[in-house]
Each structure stands twice: as C-alpha cells, then as structure tokens.
Amino acid sequence: MKLALTLRHLASGNKYASMKFGGRVPHNTQSLVVREVCQAIIDEYLDEVLVCPSTPDGWRAIADKFFQRWNFPHTCGALDGKHVACRCPAKSGSQYFNYIGFYSIVLMALADADYKFIWADVGGTGSASDAQIYNDCELKECAEDGTLGFPDPEPLPSDNQDVPYFFIGDDAFALRSTMMKPYNLRGLTNEQRIFNYRLSRARRVVENAFGILVNRFQILLSTMQHHPSTVRLIVKACLILHNLMRTRYPGLQNQQLDRAENENHDFVPGAWREGRNLEDTQTASGPNTASKDGKKQRNLLKHWVNSPTGAVPWQDRMI
C-alpha cells in the first residue's frame, strides 16, 4: 500500500488532498509515507543503478557507445541542468528564485548514450547557474585533477594525434580539455556549424533523458508543495526508478519511446522531450572563460568531424 501510494504520487503528480479518498489515507500520513518509501528506494537501489564509473574501462565503454550511437568520439557523458519547480521555502528570500521566473531546485545530471543517468547533483538552489553548480561540484574537480579515472588520451578514430576524454555540455559551461561545448553562434564558418551540429546531436541525449524522466514522473512537471529536502528526496528516487526501468526492461522502454531521429537523421520532436532546439543554450554569467587547451582540443575535433574519416554523410544538409 505504501509503495503503491508513493508511485501514484510520483507518476501522476496528484496532491495529497486529492489522493486521500482513493486510498483512505489522510494527507499528513501520506507525507510521511512518501518520504519513507523514497528513502527506502534510494537506500536499496542507489549503488546498483546510479553508479559513476571510476576506471578507464568503465569510461571507455560509455565513450564507445556515444561514438557508436551518436558519432561523437571520446565522450564520457552529456551534462546539463534542469530546474524542478517547488514552492518558495519560508524565509529563503530569492535563494530559490531562478532566471526563468519561478522557485526551484536544480538537478544537475550526467547521462550516457542510452538515456541513463550516471551521476547527479540535486543540491543546487534555483538562483545558481549551471556553471556555478558544476564549478563547485566534486565531478569537475576529479575530472580536472585526474582522479575520476578517465582513460589516457588516445587518437581519434583513424587519426594519429592524442585527444583527452571529456564531457559535453552547452554554452553555460566553460570550455576545458575535460568539457567540450559548441562554438559561439556569431560568425560561424561551415566547419564550425558542422561541429556544433555533431556535438549538439550527442549532447541532446541528456535533454531527452530529462524529458523522459519528467513525463514518466509527472510530479516533476508540477510545482511541488514540499520542503526542499523532500523535493530532493523525490527527485533522487525518480532518477533511480528511471535508471532501474531502463536497465531491467530496455526493450520495453525503447518501444514506448519515439525515435530521436528518423531514417534521414532529421530530429523528431516528441512530447516526452524537453523541446529545446539543438543550439538553444543558456548563457553563463560571471567569469567562465575558455582555456587554451580546451580551444585547441575543440579545433582538433572540428577538423576531425569535417575530415573524410570523421564526417557522416548527412551532416552538410543539417546546417
């Protein structure tokens, strides 16, 4: 009964007051039950389904799948943030008020090529930008100091120059050797446009994963009337359940979702997606400058995706 009540709340987004008649459980008891069950889900499955790789072989397996499915090499995950709406906490001022215009917490997540989350941070408040949260998180620190376990730099496919492994993100993040992002949209050459398309095609995985997540657990589409600590607990439980279903029932999951692209590799919009354009990015505020190594590495990737060995047949018509 407790599990059924919690899953109904997560999947439908119904408020406790509207659910108390169906299960004959008062709203104050429901609030305790939901927290209890979400915590039990996290304790039971966190180490099984939401695990960040820590070895070169683990990261290389993710990068290989990105290259096979999305034709972008050395990619260890797509990173992005999502605002989850909540009511304004008491005496919080503007701490939870985001740039879009509502109160929220921030879910920062890293997704693999199969729409599964491999790392997540749900501690950010709505006023913080994606760049601020990433710059302060352990993931960035470990990626840059070499303790995350990335493979050693290797040549790109059919090339001979070593290139480090990296994450991919939108324009909110700083360009580093461990973080690739698109070129600025002003004055782009055709080669740069093709690079932006190729990178954004792979980066779209995390936005699609968010879209699948929130349409499966529609409580994330509503403005949650919970304390921020409960909101974070619910979000973590939803992430774990999402990964659990994609891991244990991959065939069923893929049948229920439309394709990311049609047979001509054109983008197919779906109701389960976030709905953002491939190059619809958030601009970072404050010091977030690119590094020289990051610029050099992005130029190498740009030349590779425009070379005969790295190009895909349909990329020219996409720009």
C-alpha positions in Angstrom: 0.0 0.0 0.0 2.8 2.4 0.9 4.7 1.7 -2.4 1.5 2.0 -4.5 0.6 5.3 -2.9 4.1 6.7 -3.5 4.4 5.5 -7.1 0.9 7.1 -7.8 2.1 10.4 -6.3 5.3 10.3 -8.4 3.7 9.2 -11.6 0.6 11.4 -11.6 1.8 14.5 -9.6 -1.6 14.4 -7.7 -1.6 16.3 -4.5 -2.1 14.5 -1.2 -5.5 16.1 -0.7 -6.8 14.6 -3.9 -5.4 11.1 -3.1 -6.7 10.7 0.4 -10.1 9.4 -0.7 -8.8 6.7 -3.1 -6.5 5.1 -0.5 -8.3 6.3 2.6 -5.0 7.7 3.9 -5.0 11.2 5.4 -2.7 13.8 3.8 -0.4 14.1 6.8 0.2 10.3 6.8 0.8 10.4 3.1 3.6 13.0 3.5 5.4 10.6 5.9 4.8 7.6 3.7 6.2 9.3 0.6 9.4 10.3 2.3 9.8 6.9 3.9 9.4 5.0 0.6 11.6 7.3 -1.4 14.3 6.9 1.1 13.9 3.2 1.0 14.2 3.2 -2.8 17.4 5.2 -2.6 18.9 3.0 0.1 18.1 -0.2 -1.8 19.0 0.7 -5.4 21.4 3.7 -5.4 24.6 1.6 -5.5 23.1 -0.6 -8.2 21.7 1.7 -10.8 23.1 5.2 -10.3 26.9 4.5 -10.3 29.5 6.8 -11.8 32.4 4.8 -13.4 35.8 5.1 -11.7 38.0 3.1 -14.0 39.3 3.8 -17.5 37.5 0.7 -18.8 34.2 2.0 -17.4 34.5 5.4 -19.0 35.8 3.9 -22.3 32.6 1.8 -22.5 30.5 4.9 -22.2 32.6 6.7 -24.8 32.4 3.8 -27.2 28.6 3.8 -27.0 28.5 7.5 -27.7 30.6 7.0 -30.8 28.5 4.1 -32.0 25.1 5.7 -31.5 25.8 9.4 -31.8 29.0 9.5 -33.9 30.9 11.7 -31.4 34.3 10.3 -30.1 35.8 10.3 -26.6 32.6 11.4 -24.9 32.2 10.3 -21.3 28.8 11.7 -20.8 26.4 14.6 -21.6 26.0 17.2 -18.8 23.1 19.6 -18.2 20.9 21.1 -15.5 17.2 21.1 -15.0 15.0 23.3 -12.8 12.5 21.4 -10.7 9.7 23.7 -9.5 8.9 24.0 -5.8 7.0 26.4 -3.6 9.0 29.2 -2.1 10.6 27.9 1.2 9.9 30.1 4.3 12.5 32.8 4.9 14.6 31.9 1.8 14.4 35.2 0.1 15.5 34.9 -3.6 17.7 31.9 -3.0 15.4 29.5 -4.8 14.2 32.0 -7.4 15.6 31.2 -10.9 16.3 33.2 -14.0 13.2 31.7 -15.7 10.9 33.3 -13.1 9.9 30.6 -10.6 11.2 28.9 -7.4 13.1 25.7 -8.0 15.9 23.4 -7.1 18.5 22.4 -9.7 19.0 18.9 -10.9 22.5 18.7 -12.5 22.9 15.3 -14.2 25.3 13.4 -16.4 23.7 11.0 -18.9 25.2 8.2 -21.0 24.3 7.4 -24.6 21.3 5.3 -23.6 19.4 8.0 -21.7 20.6 6.6 -18.3 21.9 8.9 -15.6 25.4 8.0 -14.3 25.9 11.0 -11.9 23.5 13.6 -10.4 23.6 16.5 -8.0 20.3 17.8 -6.7 21.7 20.2 -4.1 21.6 23.4 -6.2 19.1 26.2 -5.5 17.3 27.9 -8.3 19.3 31.1 -8.2 22.5 29.2 -9.1 23.5 28.8 -12.7 24.6 25.5 -14.2 28.1 26.8 -14.4 28.2 27.7 -10.7 26.9 24.3 -9.7 29.3 22.4 -11.9 32.3 24.6 -10.9 31.6 23.8 -7.2 30.9 20.1 -7.6 33.2 17.1 -7.0 32.8 15.8 -10.5 34.6 18.8 -12.1 37.4 18.7 -9.5 38.0 15.0 -10.0 37.8 15.3 -13.8 40.4 18.0 -13.9 42.9 16.6 -11.3 42.8 13.2 -12.9 41.2 11.2 -10.1 38.0 10.5 -11.9 39.6 7.6 -13.8 39.4 8.9 -17.4 41.4 6.8 -19.9 44.7 8.3 -21.0 44.5 10.5 -24.1 44.2 8.4 -27.3 44.0 9.2 -31.0 40.6 9.8 -32.5 39.3 7.1 -34.9 41.5 6.8 -38.0 43.7 9.6 -36.6 47.2 9.8 -35.0 47.0 12.7 -32.5 46.2 12.0 -28.9 43.0 13.7 -27.6 41.8 13.5 -24.0 38.4 12.1 -23.0 35.8 14.7 -22.0 32.2 15.6 -21.1 30.0 17.6 -23.4 27.7 20.4 -22.4 26.0 23.6 -23.7 27.3 27.2 -23.7 26.7 27.5 -19.9 29.9 25.7 -19.1 33.5 26.8 -19.5 35.5 25.2 -22.4 38.1 22.9 -21.0 40.0 19.8 -22.1 37.5 17.9 -19.9 34.5 19.8 -21.2 33.6 20.4 -24.8 30.9 22.9 -25.8 29.7 24.4 -29.1 31.2 27.4 -30.8 29.6 30.8 -30.2 26.8 31.3 -32.6 28.1 34.6 -34.1 30.0 34.5 -37.4 30.3 30.7 -37.7 32.1 29.1 -40.6 30.6 26.0 -42.2 33.1 23.8 -40.4 32.1 25.3 -37.1 28.4 24.8 -37.8 29.0 21.2 -38.6 31.0 20.7 -35.4 28.1 22.4 -33.4 25.6 20.1 -35.0 27.7 17.0 -34.3 28.3 17.9 -30.7 24.7 19.1 -30.0 23.4 15.8 -31.6 25.3 13.9 -28.9 24.5 16.5 -26.1 20.8 16.2 -26.8 20.9 12.8 -25.0 20.8 14.4 -21.6 17.9 16.8 -22.6 16.0 13.8 -23.9 16.7 11.9 -20.7 15.2 14.8 -18.7 12.2 14.8 -21.0 11.6 11.0 -20.5 12.1 11.4 -16.7 9.6 14.2 -16.2 6.9 12.7 -18.5 7.2 9.4 -16.7 7.1 11.0 -13.2 4.8 13.9 -13.7 5.3 15.2 -10.2 8.4 16.8 -11.7 6.2 18.8 -14.1 4.2 20.3 -11.2 5.2 22.9 -8.6 5.9 20.6 -5.7 4.4 21.7 -2.4 7.1 20.1 -0.3 10.0 21.2 1.8 13.2 21.4 -0.3 14.7 18.4 1.4 11.7 16.3 0.4 11.8 17.7 -3.1 15.4 16.5 -3.4 14.5 13.1 -1.9 11.7 12.7 -4.5 14.0 13.7 -7.4 16.6 11.2 -6.4 14.0 8.4 -6.1 12.7 9.3 -9.6 16.2 9.2 -11.1 16.8 5.8 -9.6 13.5 4.4 -10.8 14.2 5.8 -14.3 17.5 4.0 -14.4 16.1 0.9 -13.0 13.5 0.6 -15.7 15.9 1.4 -18.5 18.4 -1.2 -17.2 16.0 -4.0 -16.5 13.5 -3.6 -19.3 15.4 -1.9 -22.2 13.3 -3.4 -25.0 10.0 -2.3 -23.4 11.4 1.2 -22.7 12.6 1.7 -26.3 9.2 0.5 -27.7 7.4 3.1 -25.7 9.5 6.0 -26.9 9.6 7.6 -30.3 12.9 7.7 -32.2 15.4 10.6 -31.6 15.8 10.8 -35.3 14.1 9.4 -38.4 15.7 7.4 -41.1 17.2 10.5 -42.7 18.6 11.6 -39.3 16.3 14.6 -39.0 15.3 15.5 -35.5 11.9 14.1 -34.5 10.2 16.2 -31.8 8.3 14.2 -29.1 6.1 15.1 -26.2 8.5 13.4 -23.9 11.4 15.6 -24.8 12.4 18.9 -23.3 11.6 20.6 -26.6 14.7 22.8 -26.8 16.4 23.4 -30.1 19.8 21.8 -30.7 21.5 25.1 -30.2 19.2 26.6 -27.6 21.7 27.2 -24.8 21.9 29.0 -21.5 24.5 31.8 -21.3 26.7 31.6 -18.2 27.2 34.7 -16.1 30.4 35.7 -14.4 34.0 34.5 -15.1 33.7 31.4 -17.2 36.5 31.8 -19.7 37.8 29.1 -22.0 41.2 27.5 -21.6 43.9 27.4 -24.3 44.0 23.6 -24.2 40.2 23.5 -24.5 40.2 25.7 -27.6 43.0 23.7 -29.2 41.2 20.4 -28.5 37.9 21.8 -29.9 39.7 22.8 -33.1 41.1 19.3 -33.4 37.6 17.9 -33.1 36.3 20.4 -35.5 38.8 19.3 -38.2 38.1 15.6 -37.4 34.3 15.9 -37.9 34.9 17.7 -41.2 37.5 15.2 -42.4 36.7 12.2 -44.6 37.4 9.8 -41.7 35.2 11.7 -39.2 32.4 13.1 -41.3 28.9 11.5 -41.5 27.0 11.5 -44.9 24.1 13.7 -43.8 25.9 16.5 -41.8 26.2 19.0 -44.7 22.5 19.3 -45.1 22.0 19.9 -41.4 23.5 23.4 -41.4 
